[in-house]
Amino acid sequence: MSPMQRYLEHPEDVLGQWLDWRRDGAVALIMVTATEGGAVREAGALMAVTDEGQAAGYISGGCIDADVILQAEAALKSGETMSLRYGAASPFVDLPLPCGGAIEVTILPDADEATLRKCHDALAARRPARLALGGFDARYTPKLRLRIAGRGADPLALARLARASGVDAALQLRDGEDVQAALLDGFDTVNALDTPTDLPPLDDDPWTAFILMFHDGDWEGPLLRQALEGPAFYVGAVGSRRTHARRCDALREQGVAETDIARIHGPVGLIPSMRDASMLAVSTLGEIVAAYHQTAKAPFAHTALMMLAAGASARFEEGDKLLAPYEGEAVISHTASLLEAEDVAARLAVIRPEAMKRASLLGQSWHMIENAEAASGQASSLRAGVEAARRDSRVQQVLVLLADMPAVPEHHLRKLQRAINTGATAAMTECGGKLMPPAIFTRETFDALMQVEGDRGAKGVFTTLTNTATIVLDPALGIDIDTMDDLAKHQEALHA
């Protein structure tokens, strides 16, 4: 029997198969490194091929994939890396692409196992990952996942469609009969909803979509408030426009912010007024997939990360506070690692001219901006960073980070970005009742930010704006480090 090809799509799955096959022998990794025109797969798509011609993943399909498999077998025998082009301007004239475009692939007969395992394990742990191989650097996001709360036919229909599409779904069901039906249908993650005051623990991440699929005033508020407090990239609820308006009014009365209410997709789905559970499922999953690709996969594509790292450490008793050890790394390294696997418009670090050690720890992914006026206060660093950001036409907003806040979690930054994506002009962190960075500002505020002076920072500009949002951060994660005592107390609180 001829070798089989499994049409795996997500990098986590292809890399997982590569690692499994690698235990038994040689296996090649194929990566799409460039595309022109209407290619089937995007740059970064992966494929694994054994020396017996077994394949996992796909590059284009049909004759192209068949040839890539043969070329990979040859590469495994020779041990040589191969670079191939198919389609326009390709030497393989008998293998044209119908779209008239082209794809370029690299075949690695002996890819570094540790590098592939690191990428796979990060994705399996639901963290973004980078894969730098053969001169090509790809960024990947974890798989789409659904959390569906509801009763009756609708949640089960959506879960079945998700499973058929290779999407994991966790079910939270109101009725015992629905729970039993879901378990008999083979779903592993099924929780019973017992009381609105005792919801299952929230485990959403930035690649989770939450969908409310039943009408019950006692349950809607708690479930939606819980979802909105978390990092889910999509929150949706079934119902008519009138039902959704009533639901939003109830949330307002419960104190939910307008920026959070605006996140709720309602009525849910691409097509309004779907009456059949199966068709509602198709409509809903289509909307979720669109949101996943448009928002979750590259939410920071037009955002510049701006790290202010020009402070003098005058109050820190033992040298430079940003170089002090914190959880195994320098303080500044923790802040610099935020969103490191994300595609951002720019990474700008504002430093003091003499702070070369700080610059060396940041590495080449950060563009250094020396602030000769750092002694005049934080405002000078803010102005220097904004000036650099507004010269780049890709930058539509700046996300301001303080280098001495090493415990801020990534999901907090995603909430700030999401506030901008839902229409806010700026969003700041509220920590212990105080406004502070991290903060994000759109391009229309740049002129005002260029006017700040002294140590006022961006708060003065934020308070003059009308369309803003505040995102709450646990005080244990929002402490900035100024003294040795700050550092010790912060680490104690973090471990506690």
VENJO-V224903 format. One record per residue. N is the residue number from 1. PHI is phi in degrees with one decimal (NA if undefined). OMEGA is omega in whole degrees, 0 to 359 (NA if undefined). Layout:
((N PHI OMEGA) (N PHI OMEGA))
This chain:
((1 NA 182) (2 -70.0 179) (3 -58.6 182) (4 -99.6 173) (5 -115.5 176) (6 -95.2 185) (7 -86.5 176) (8 -71.6 185) (9 -118.2 186) (10 -76.1 180) (11 -54.2 179) (12 -57.4 182) (13 -71.8 180) (14 -65.0 180) (15 -65.6 177) (16 -61.6 177) (17 -67.5 177) (18 -58.1 181) (19 -65.4 177) (20 -63.6 180) (21 -66.5 182) (22 -62.3 178) (23 -65.2 184) (24 -102.7 181) (25 162.3 183) (26 -72.4 177) (27 -151.8 180) (28 -93.8 172) (29 -113.5 179) (30 -112.2 181) (31 -129.5 171) (32 -73.5 184) (33 -103.1 179) (34 -161.2 176) (35 -136.7 173) (36 -134.3 180) (37 74.8 188) (38 -88.5 179) (39 -68.3 180) (40 -67.6 180) (41 -111.5 180) (42 -90.2 176) (43 -57.5 184) (44 104.4 178) (45 -62.0 187) (46 -120.9 176) (47 -151.0 177) (48 -118.5 182) (49 -137.7 178) (50 -88.9 179) (51 -72.1 176) (52 -99.8 177) (53 88.4 174) (54 -70.2 185) (55 -135.1 174) (56 -131.9 185) (57 95.0 176) (58 -152.8 184) (59 -103.4 181) (60 -146.7 183) (61 102.8 174) (62 60.5 185) (63 -65.1 180) (64 -61.6 180) (65 -62.8 179) (66 -59.8 179) (67 -70.0 179) (68 -60.7 178) (69 -62.7 178) (70 -63.4 179) (71 -64.9 179) (72 -67.0 177) (73 -61.5 178) (74 -65.6 179) (75 -64.5 178) (76 -65.0 179) (77 -73.4 183) (78 -84.6 184) (79 78.2 183) (80 -100.7 173) (81 -67.6 181) (82 -123.9 173) (83 -119.0 186) (84 -127.8 176) (85 -129.2 177) (86 -121.7 179) (87 97.5 183) (88 -57.1 179) (89 64.0 178) (90 -94.5 174) (91 -70.8 180) (92 -87.4 186) (93 -67.6 180) (94 -87.0 180) (95 -126.2 181) (96 -77.1 172) (97 -96.4 183) (98 -56.8 182) (99 -76.7 181) (100 83.4 180) (101 -89.3 181) (102 -153.7 172) (103 -132.0 175) (104 -117.9 181) (105 -129.7 173) (106 -118.4 178) (107 -108.5 181) (108 -108.6 183) (109 -74.9 182) (110 -145.3 180) (111 -63.2 182) (112 -67.6 185) (113 -62.9 182) (114 -62.7 179) (115 -65.8 180) (116 -67.8 180) (117 -66.3 179) (118 -60.7 179) (119 -65.7 180) (120 -59.8 184) (121 -66.1 177) (122 -64.9 179) (123 -65.2 179) (124 -64.9 177) (125 -85.7 177) (126 63.3 172) (127 -122.7 174) (128 -59.6 183) (129 -144.2 174) (130 -117.0 178) (131 -135.0 180) (132 -106.6 182) (133 -144.4 173) (134 55.6 180) (135 80.8 181) (136 -118.9 183) (137 -118.5 181) (138 -113.7 176) (139 -114.8 182) (140 -128.4 175) (141 -112.1 178) (142 -61.3 181) (143 -64.8 170) (144 -61.9 176) (145 -136.5 179) (146 -110.4 166) (147 -122.0 188) (148 -117.0 176) (149 -110.5 181) (150 178.4 178) (151 -151.5 177) (152 83.1 188) (153 -75.4 188) (154 -60.5 182) (155 -63.8 180) (156 -68.0 179) (157 -64.0 179) (158 -66.6 179) (159 -64.4 179) (160 -66.0 179) (161 -65.7 178) (162 -61.1 180) (163 -61.2 179) (164 -64.8 180) (165 -93.9 180) (166 79.0 181) (167 -106.9 177) (168 -69.7 179) (169 -136.2 173) (170 -105.5 184) (171 -106.8 172) (172 -123.1 192) (173 -115.2 186) (174 -81.9 186) (175 -105.9 179) (176 -61.8 179) (177 -64.9 177) (178 -65.2 178) (179 -60.6 180) (180 -63.2 179) (181 -63.0 180) (182 -67.0 179) (183 -66.2 178) (184 -66.7 179) (185 -80.3 175) (186 94.5 178) (187 -79.9 185) (188 -88.4 185) (189 -102.2 181) (190 -133.8 178) (191 -121.1 175) (192 -85.5 174) (193 -89.2 185) (194 -92.9 180) (195 -137.8 180) (196 -62.4 180) (197 -89.6 181) (198 -135.7 182) (199 -77.5 173) (200 -57.9 180) (201 -57.3 180) (202 -76.9 176) (203 -129.2 177) (204 -64.1 171) (205 -133.2 185) (206 -65.2 179) (207 -115.5 177) (208 -105.2 172) (209 -108.3 177) (210 -106.5 181) (211 -130.0 175) (212 -93.1 188) (213 -127.2 168) (214 -163.0 181) (215 -109.8 177) (216 -162.8 185) (217 -56.7 180) (218 -70.8 184) (219 -97.1 186) (220 -57.2 183) (221 -59.4 180) (222 -59.3 182) (223 -67.5 181) (224 -70.2 178) (225 -61.8 179) (226 -62.0 180) (227 -64.0 182) (228 -69.1 177) (229 -76.0 182) (230 -95.3 185) (231 -94.5 182) (232 -53.8 182) (233 -78.2 183) (234 -140.0 173) (235 -130.0 182) (236 -133.0 180) (237 -146.6 180) (238 -73.3 176) (239 128.8 179) (240 -75.0 177) (241 -61.5 179) (242 -64.8 179) (243 -62.2 182) (244 -66.8 178) (245 -62.3 177) (246 -62.1 180) (247 -62.2 181) (248 -65.8 177) (249 -61.7 179) (250 -63.9 179) (251 -66.5 177) (252 -61.6 179) (253 -64.0 178) (254 -86.7 175) (255 90.0 179) (256 -75.0 183) (257 -68.0 180) (258 -60.3 180) (259 -63.4 177) (260 -75.4 179) (261 -60.4 181) (262 -65.9 179) (263 -74.3 187) (264 -76.9 175) (265 -82.4 180) (266 -161.5 354) (267 -62.3 185) (268 -73.9 173) (269 105.3 178) (270 -74.3 184) (271 -116.3 182) (272 -72.9 170) (273 61.0 174) (274 -77.8 186) (275 -100.0 182) (276 -93.2 183) (277 -59.1 182) (278 -66.5 180) (279 -73.5 174) (280 -61.6 179) (281 -62.8 179) (282 -61.9 180) (283 -61.8 182) (284 -70.6 181) (285 -64.4 177) (286 -60.2 179) (287 -65.1 180) (288 -65.8 180) (289 -61.8 178) (290 -61.8 179) (291 -65.4 180) (292 -61.2 183) (293 -75.6 185) (294 -84.1 185) (295 -114.1 188) (296 -72.5 186) (297 -78.8 179) (298 -146.5 184) (299 -69.4 185) (300 -111.4 185) (301 -60.7 180) (302 -113.9 182) (303 -112.6 172) (304 -96.5 171) (305 -79.0 182) (306 -124.8 181) (307 -98.2 178) (308 -88.8 186) (309 -134.8 184) (310 -109.7 180) (311 -65.2 186) (312 -88.8 184) (313 57.1 186) (314 -64.4 183) (315 -93.4 182) (316 -83.5 191) (317 -73.9 186) (318 -127.9 174) (319 78.3 185) (320 -90.4 183) (321 -62.7 182) (322 -73.4 178) (323 -99.9 181) (324 -65.4 180) (325 -70.8 180) (326 -145.2 180) (327 51.6 175) (328 89.1 180) (329 -138.8 174) (330 -66.6 180) (331 -53.4 184) (332 -64.5 181) (333 -68.0 178) (334 -65.0 180) (335 -65.1 181) (336 -66.6 182) (337 -80.6 179) (338 -61.4 177) (339 58.2 184) (340 -66.4 179) (341 -93.4 182) (342 -91.6 174) (343 -84.4 181) (344 -115.3 181) (345 -68.4 180) (346 -166.8 172) (347 -123.0 186) (348 -115.2 178) (349 -118.6 179) (350 -94.7 185) (351 -129.0 173) (352 -77.2 182) (353 -56.9 184) (354 -91.8 186) (355 -89.5 184) (356 -68.8 179) (357 -65.7 177) (358 -60.5 181) (359 -62.3 183) (360 -66.4 179) (361 -73.5 182) (362 -75.2 177) (363 82.2 189) (364 -77.8 181) (365 -73.8 180) (366 -105.4 175) (367 -89.1 184) (368 -85.3 175) (369 -119.9 181) (370 -81.4 180) (371 -108.3 181) (372 -70.1 181) (373 -103.2 185) (374 -57.2 182) (375 -65.2 182) (376 -79.8 178) (377 126.7 185) (378 -62.8 183) (379 -59.8 181) (380 -64.9 177) (381 -69.4 178) (382 -62.2 180) (383 -63.5 180) (384 -62.6 180) (385 -69.3 180) (386 -64.9 179) (387 -60.8 178) (388 -66.3 182) (389 -67.3 185) (390 -76.3 173) (391 -78.6 181) (392 -100.4 184) (393 -66.6 179) (394 -71.2 187) (395 -79.9 176) (396 -109.7 175) (397 -157.0 177) (398 -116.5 177) (399 -106.5 187) (400 -89.2 178) (401 -116.9 171) (402 -102.1 185) (403 -64.4 183) (404 -95.4 174) (405 -118.5 190) (406 -80.4 187) (407 -104.5 179) (408 -64.0 181) (409 -80.7 180) (410 -60.8 184) (411 -65.2 175) (412 -68.4 178) (413 -65.7 179) (414 -67.2 176) (415 -65.5 177) (416 -60.8 179) (417 -62.9 182) (418 -64.2 177) (419 -61.5 177) (420 -68.7 182) (421 -64.2 179) (422 -99.0 169) (423 114.2 180) (424 -71.4 177) (425 -82.1 179) (426 -155.6 176) (427 -142.5 178) (428 -123.1 177) (429 -82.9 171) (430 -110.1 185) (431 -131.6 182) (432 61.6 180) (433 84.6 181) (434 -114.7 174) (435 -84.1 184) (436 -164.0 170) (437 -68.9 358) (438 -60.9 181) (439 -147.1 180) (440 -128.8 183) (441 -133.1 178) (442 -80.0 184) (443 -57.7 182) (444 -65.8 178) (445 -96.7 187) (446 -60.1 181) (447 -60.1 179) (448 -66.1 179) (449 -64.2 179) (450 -71.3 181) (451 -98.0 183) (452 -68.3 183) (453 -138.2 176) (454 62.4 180) (455 -105.4 182) (456 -66.1 183) (457 65.6 186) (458 -89.0 183) (459 -59.8 180) (460 -60.5 178) (461 -71.6 183) (462 -57.0 184) (463 -70.7 178) (464 -90.1 183) (465 -87.5 182) (466 -103.3 184) (467 -98.4 186) (468 -127.6 177) (469 -139.9 173) (470 -120.1 182) (471 -117.5 185) (472 -76.9 177) (473 -125.6 176) (474 -55.8 180) (475 -54.9 179) (476 -65.5 181) (477 -103.4 186) (478 -107.7 180) (479 -75.6 172) (480 -97.0 188) (481 -99.4 177) (482 -114.5 183) (483 -129.9 175) (484 -61.4 179) (485 -65.3 175) (486 -57.1 182) (487 -62.1 181) (488 -65.2 181) (489 -65.4 181) (490 -64.1 181) (491 -68.5 177) (492 -63.4 181) (493 -64.5 181) (494 -64.5 181) (495 -73.0 178) (496 -65.9 NA))
